[in-house]
Amino acid sequence: MANSSCSNAYPSTDVLYIEVQDDLASIVLFVIVCFMVVVCLGVYAEELIFLRRVNGWGTKSRRVATILGLHPVTIISAFLAVMVPKSTLFVDFVASCYLTVCYYTFFNIVIGYFGDENKMVEYFQGDKIQTSVPPCCCCCCCVLKPRILTLNSLLVFKYLTLQVVYVRPILLFIALVLWTDGKFVSGLISADTSYIYIMVLTSVSTLFSLYGTFVVHRASAPHLQQYRIMNKFLSIQLVLVLSNMQGLLFSSLAANGIPGCIQSRGPIPRANALNHFALIIETFLLCLLARRAYRMDERNIPKPTKSHAKDFAVTAFTDVIVKEPSCPHMSDVTVIESS
């Protein structure tokens, strides 16, 4: 229930723990997210063991290990933001920097499945790719028409995708600097505060990144089904979307007094806590999705071919065993999974 001490300032741990020690619902929620954090770390450790045992510890395995580390880093950062509310900006900054590294690594892995950028363009030579995709499919459908993929257009989509790698950490660093001077309050939406402008710029950057990624993913996905590319794509893409858009949603609710005050905690710190609670649960589920996506032996999977794309057009999320007499190079291809 609200009282005169209700504040939108993030509480210290001394105040927070005293207030929640008699709240059974909060204690149960804390226990649940603690369990999820531990399980996520255990899954990551098990994934590293599998990678080393099955695929060795080469460059590709190290890249995959970097991407798989996104979920434990994100879930630990969100957990710290819940347990130590005043650390929110710092832990979000760390998680954001790591996300940008993973995003860049994943994009290069997708191109690497074709060989390199030149081989990818050569692979799609003569084929038109769809450019009217979310989030621009509704507003720019007359301008964004199917076009032949060239090296220049691939670079444009690549730069659209990867600009968030630089823009998001820079904006969060600026937010940290402003916060030290009292000019930035996370979750405070007002025309005379810096938070709304930084969040809008971050969201716009994210939307551009989503567009570039969707174009490349939609073009390459039918040709990379044997790599479970859809699951891999979702396991990293949703982290980017949730960490940006979800925070803006909770901040909008807090600006309208939702959720209400409880003891000394006002709408902003409570909305921030709920946002990170939700992020922990979502990241935990995405961690399990990533385990499913990357737990495979890719050594014997051939490079994508046009005939390969047709063979895998229907089997998007299943384990694949291909035996095609008419394609000798595609015979006896097995995706190995260990439970």
C-alpha positions as CSV (number, residue, x, y, z in Angstrom):
1,M,0.0,0.0,0.0
2,A,1.3,3.5,-0.8
3,N,2.5,5.8,1.9
4,S,4.3,9.1,2.3
5,S,7.7,7.5,2.0
6,C,7.0,6.1,-1.4
7,S,9.8,7.1,-3.8
8,N,10.9,6.5,-7.4
9,A,14.5,6.3,-6.3
10,Y,16.0,2.8,-6.5
11,P,16.2,1.4,-2.9
12,S,19.4,0.2,-1.3
13,T,19.8,-3.5,-0.4
14,D,19.3,-2.6,3.3
15,V,15.9,-1.1,2.6
16,L,14.8,-3.6,0.0
17,Y,15.6,-6.8,2.0
18,I,13.8,-5.4,5.1
19,E,10.7,-4.6,3.1
20,V,10.5,-8.0,1.4
21,Q,11.5,-10.3,4.2
22,D,7.8,-10.7,5.3
23,D,6.5,-10.8,1.7
24,L,5.9,-14.5,0.9
25,A,5.2,-13.9,-2.8
26,S,8.5,-12.0,-3.2
27,I,10.5,-14.6,-1.4
28,V,9.0,-17.4,-3.6
29,L,9.8,-15.4,-6.7
30,F,13.4,-14.8,-5.5
31,V,13.8,-18.5,-5.0
32,I,12.4,-19.3,-8.4
33,V,14.7,-16.9,-10.3
34,C,17.7,-18.1,-8.2
35,F,16.9,-21.7,-9.4
36,M,16.7,-20.5,-13.0
37,V,20.1,-18.7,-12.8
38,V,21.8,-21.8,-11.4
39,V,20.2,-24.1,-14.0
40,C,21.2,-21.7,-16.8
41,L,24.8,-21.7,-15.6
42,G,24.7,-25.5,-15.5
43,V,23.3,-25.8,-19.0
44,Y,26.1,-23.5,-20.3
45,A,28.8,-25.6,-18.6
46,E,27.3,-28.7,-20.1
47,E,27.1,-27.0,-23.5
48,L,30.9,-26.2,-23.3
49,I,31.7,-29.8,-22.5
50,F,29.6,-31.0,-25.4
51,L,31.3,-28.5,-27.8
52,R,34.8,-29.6,-26.8
53,R,34.0,-33.3,-27.0
54,V,32.1,-33.3,-30.3
55,N,33.4,-30.3,-32.3
56,G,36.8,-29.8,-30.8
57,W,37.9,-26.3,-29.6
58,G,38.6,-24.6,-32.9
59,T,37.5,-21.1,-34.0
60,K,34.0,-22.1,-34.7
61,S,33.5,-23.7,-31.3
62,R,34.8,-20.6,-29.6
63,R,32.4,-18.5,-31.5
64,V,29.5,-20.8,-30.6
65,A,30.6,-20.7,-26.9
66,T,30.6,-16.9,-27.1
67,I,27.1,-16.8,-28.4
68,L,25.9,-19.4,-25.8
69,G,27.4,-17.3,-23.1
70,L,24.8,-14.6,-23.9
71,H,22.1,-16.2,-21.8
72,P,24.1,-16.7,-18.6
73,V,25.5,-13.2,-18.9
74,T,22.0,-11.7,-19.5
75,I,20.3,-13.7,-16.7
76,I,23.0,-12.9,-14.2
77,S,22.8,-9.2,-15.1
78,A,19.1,-9.2,-14.7
79,F,19.4,-11.1,-11.4
80,L,21.9,-8.5,-10.0
81,A,19.5,-5.7,-11.1
82,V,16.8,-7.4,-9.0
83,M,18.9,-8.1,-6.0
84,V,20.8,-4.8,-6.1
85,P,18.5,-2.2,-7.7
86,K,21.0,0.6,-7.6
87,S,23.3,-1.4,-9.9
88,T,20.8,-1.5,-12.8
89,L,22.5,0.8,-15.1
90,F,25.9,-0.8,-14.7
91,V,24.8,-4.4,-15.1
92,D,22.6,-3.4,-18.1
93,F,25.6,-1.8,-19.7
94,V,27.7,-4.9,-19.3
95,A,24.9,-7.1,-20.7
96,S,24.5,-4.8,-23.6
97,C,28.2,-4.8,-24.5
98,Y,28.2,-8.6,-24.4
99,L,25.1,-8.8,-26.5
100,T,26.7,-6.7,-29.2
101,V,29.7,-9.0,-29.3
102,C,27.3,-12.0,-29.7
103,Y,25.3,-10.3,-32.3
104,Y,28.3,-9.6,-34.4
105,T,29.6,-13.2,-34.0
106,F,26.2,-14.7,-34.9
107,F,25.9,-12.6,-38.1
108,N,29.4,-13.8,-39.2
109,I,28.5,-17.4,-38.4
110,V,25.5,-17.2,-40.7
111,I,27.7,-15.8,-43.5
112,G,30.3,-18.4,-42.7
113,Y,27.9,-21.2,-43.5
114,F,28.1,-20.1,-47.1
115,G,31.9,-19.6,-46.9
116,D,32.2,-15.8,-46.9
117,E,30.4,-12.7,-48.2
118,N,31.5,-13.2,-51.8
119,K,30.5,-16.9,-51.8
120,M,27.1,-16.0,-50.3
121,V,26.5,-13.5,-53.0
122,E,27.6,-16.0,-55.6
123,Y,25.3,-18.6,-54.1
124,F,22.2,-16.3,-54.5
125,Q,23.3,-15.1,-58.0
126,G,20.2,-14.5,-60.1
127,D,17.8,-15.0,-57.2
128,K,15.7,-12.1,-55.8
129,I,15.5,-11.8,-52.1
130,Q,12.5,-10.3,-50.2
131,T,13.2,-6.9,-48.7
132,S,9.7,-6.1,-47.5
133,V,10.1,-7.8,-44.1
134,P,9.2,-6.7,-40.5
135,P,9.4,-4.1,-39.1
136,C,9.2,-2.3,-42.5
137,C,6.8,-4.6,-44.3
138,C,3.7,-2.5,-43.6
139,C,4.9,1.1,-44.0
140,C,7.4,0.7,-47.0
141,C,5.9,-2.1,-49.0
142,C,5.8,0.0,-52.2
143,V,9.5,0.9,-51.9
144,L,11.0,-2.3,-50.6
145,K,10.6,-4.6,-53.5
146,P,12.4,-8.0,-54.1
147,R,15.9,-7.4,-55.4
148,I,18.9,-9.4,-56.5
149,L,21.5,-9.8,-53.7
150,T,24.8,-8.1,-54.5
151,L,27.9,-7.6,-52.4
152,N,27.0,-3.9,-51.9
153,S,23.4,-4.7,-50.8
154,L,24.7,-7.4,-48.5
155,L,27.0,-4.9,-46.9
156,V,24.1,-2.5,-46.5
157,F,22.1,-5.1,-44.7
158,K,25.1,-6.1,-42.6
159,Y,25.8,-2.5,-41.6
160,L,22.1,-2.0,-40.7
161,T,22.3,-5.1,-38.5
162,L,25.6,-4.3,-36.8
163,Q,25.1,-0.6,-36.2
164,V,23.3,-1.5,-33.0
165,V,26.7,-3.1,-31.9
166,Y,28.1,0.4,-31.6
167,V,25.0,2.6,-31.0
168,R,23.5,0.8,-28.0
169,P,26.7,0.6,-25.8
170,I,27.5,4.3,-26.7
171,L,24.0,5.4,-25.7
172,L,24.1,3.4,-22.4
173,F,27.6,4.8,-21.7
174,I,26.1,8.3,-22.1
175,A,23.3,7.4,-19.8
176,L,25.8,6.3,-17.2
177,V,27.7,9.6,-17.4
178,L,24.4,11.5,-17.1
179,W,23.3,9.3,-14.2
180,T,26.5,10.2,-12.2
181,D,25.4,13.9,-12.6
182,G,21.8,13.2,-11.6
183,K,20.6,14.0,-15.1
184,F,19.4,10.4,-15.9
185,V,16.7,8.4,-14.1
186,S,16.0,5.0,-15.5
187,G,12.3,4.5,-16.2
188,L,11.4,8.2,-15.8
189,I,9.5,9.2,-19.0
190,S,9.3,12.9,-19.3
191,A,10.0,15.5,-22.1
192,D,12.6,17.2,-19.9
193,T,14.5,14.1,-19.0
194,S,17.3,12.3,-21.0
195,Y,15.8,8.8,-20.4
196,I,13.1,9.1,-23.1
197,Y,15.5,10.4,-25.8
198,I,18.1,7.7,-25.1
199,M,15.4,5.0,-25.1
200,V,13.9,6.2,-28.3
201,L,17.3,6.3,-30.1
202,T,18.0,2.8,-28.8
203,S,14.7,1.5,-30.0
204,V,15.1,3.1,-33.4
205,S,18.6,1.5,-33.7
206,T,17.1,-1.8,-32.6
207,L,14.4,-1.6,-35.3
208,F,17.0,-0.9,-38.0
209,S,19.0,-3.8,-36.8
210,L,16.0,-6.1,-36.8
211,Y,15.2,-5.1,-40.4
212,G,18.7,-5.9,-41.7
213,T,18.8,-9.2,-39.8
214,F,15.3,-10.3,-41.0
215,V,16.3,-9.6,-44.6
216,V,19.4,-11.8,-44.4
217,H,17.7,-14.4,-42.3
218,R,14.7,-14.7,-44.5
219,A,16.9,-15.2,-47.6
220,S,19.3,-17.7,-46.0
221,A,17.0,-19.7,-43.7
222,P,15.6,-22.1,-46.3
223,H,19.1,-23.0,-47.3
224,L,20.4,-23.5,-43.7
225,Q,17.6,-25.6,-42.2
226,Q,20.1,-28.4,-41.6
227,Y,21.9,-26.1,-39.1
228,R,18.6,-25.4,-37.2
229,I,19.1,-21.8,-38.1
230,M,15.6,-20.7,-37.0
231,N,16.2,-21.7,-33.4
232,K,19.7,-20.1,-33.4
233,F,18.2,-16.9,-34.8
234,L,15.4,-16.7,-32.3
235,S,17.6,-17.6,-29.3
236,I,19.7,-14.4,-29.8
237,Q,17.2,-12.1,-31.6
238,L,14.6,-12.3,-28.9
239,V,17.2,-11.3,-26.3
240,L,17.9,-8.1,-28.2
241,V,14.2,-7.4,-28.6
242,L,13.2,-8.1,-25.0
243,S,16.1,-6.2,-23.5
244,N,15.1,-3.1,-25.5
245,M,11.4,-3.1,-26.1
246,Q,10.3,-4.7,-22.9
247,G,12.2,-2.1,-20.8
248,L,10.4,0.7,-22.7
249,L,7.0,-0.9,-22.1
250,F,7.6,-1.2,-18.4
251,S,8.8,2.4,-18.3
252,S,5.7,3.5,-20.0
253,L,3.6,1.7,-17.4
254,A,5.6,3.3,-14.6
255,A,5.0,6.7,-16.1
256,N,1.3,6.0,-15.6
257,G,1.7,4.8,-12.0
258,I,1.6,1.1,-12.8
259,P,2.5,-0.8,-10.7
260,G,1.5,1.2,-7.7
261,C,3.6,2.0,-4.6
262,I,4.5,-0.6,-2.1
263,Q,6.1,0.7,1.1
264,S,9.0,2.9,0.0
265,R,9.2,1.5,-3.6
266,G,7.4,3.6,-6.2
267,P,6.3,2.7,-9.7
268,I,9.7,3.1,-11.4
269,P,11.8,0.8,-9.1
270,R,8.9,-1.7,-9.0
271,A,8.5,-1.7,-12.8
272,N,12.3,-2.1,-13.2
273,A,12.2,-5.1,-10.9
274,L,9.3,-6.7,-12.8
275,N,11.1,-6.1,-16.1
276,H,14.2,-7.9,-14.9
277,F,12.1,-10.7,-13.3
278,A,10.4,-11.2,-16.6
279,L,13.8,-11.0,-18.4
280,I,15.2,-13.8,-16.2
281,I,12.3,-16.1,-17.0
282,E,12.5,-15.3,-20.7
283,T,16.2,-15.7,-20.9
284,F,16.0,-19.0,-19.1
285,L,13.6,-20.3,-21.8
286,L,15.8,-18.9,-24.5
287,C,18.8,-20.7,-22.9
288,L,17.0,-24.0,-23.4
289,L,16.1,-23.1,-27.0
290,A,19.8,-22.3,-27.7
291,R,20.8,-25.6,-26.2
292,R,18.5,-27.3,-28.6
293,A,19.8,-25.2,-31.5
294,Y,23.5,-25.7,-31.0
295,R,23.7,-29.2,-29.6
296,M,24.7,-30.8,-32.9
297,D,27.7,-32.1,-34.7
298,E,28.3,-29.8,-37.7
299,R,31.5,-31.4,-38.9
300,N,29.8,-33.7,-41.4
301,I,27.1,-31.3,-42.6
302,P,27.8,-30.1,-46.1
303,K,27.8,-26.5,-47.2
304,P,24.3,-25.4,-48.4
305,T,23.4,-26.0,-52.1
306,K,20.3,-25.1,-54.1
307,S,19.1,-28.8,-54.1
308,H,19.8,-28.9,-50.4
309,A,17.5,-26.0,-49.8
310,K,14.7,-27.8,-51.5
311,D,15.3,-31.0,-49.5
312,F,15.0,-29.0,-46.2
313,A,12.2,-26.7,-47.1
314,V,9.7,-28.5,-44.9
315,T,11.9,-29.9,-42.0
316,A,12.7,-26.7,-40.1
317,F,12.9,-27.9,-36.5
318,T,13.5,-31.6,-36.7
319,D,16.6,-33.7,-36.6
320,V,17.6,-34.6,-40.2
321,I,18.8,-37.7,-41.9
322,V,19.1,-37.3,-45.6
323,K,19.7,-40.1,-48.0
324,E,19.2,-39.0,-51.6
325,P,20.5,-41.2,-54.3
326,S,20.3,-38.5,-56.9
327,C,22.6,-36.3,-54.9
328,P,25.7,-38.3,-54.0
329,H,27.2,-35.4,-52.0
330,M,24.1,-35.3,-49.8
331,S,24.0,-39.0,-48.9
332,D,24.2,-40.2,-45.3
333,V,24.2,-36.8,-43.7
334,T,23.4,-37.1,-40.0
335,V,22.7,-34.5,-37.4
336,I,23.8,-36.0,-34.0
337,E,22.2,-35.0,-30.8
338,S,23.0,-36.1,-27.3
339,S,20.6,-35.8,-24.5
